[in-house]
Amino acid sequence: RDLHSFPTRRSSDLERMLYLLDGKTIPDNRHDVSIRFMNFVRDNPHQQVFKDDMFTIRYFQKGNGHITFKRLDLVEKMNDIVAKHYPGALPAK
């Protein structure tokens, strides 16, 4: 896998959900996190950390990486929704 396969469409889906939970306008798909990430990698070939409002992405040459959420309040809201619809899917608080 190359770096352009990370992050996948799933990261864009996560970004949309976080923007919704925050009451912000969802970014146009031509400017979502996956596009911004690919542009960053192209323009900064020697860096391995991408940062934006919602995520920090540390990525590696083999195509994998780690996403850290910056807005834990929004992650908590998302977890509340998951727990409501899928009881037992998340550990108790």
Secondary structure, DSSP 8 states (H G I E B T S, - for coil): --GGGSS-HHHHHHHHHHHHHTT-----GGGSHHHHHHHHHHH-TT--EEE-SSEEEEE-TTS-EEEEES-HHHHHHHHHHHHHHSTTSS---
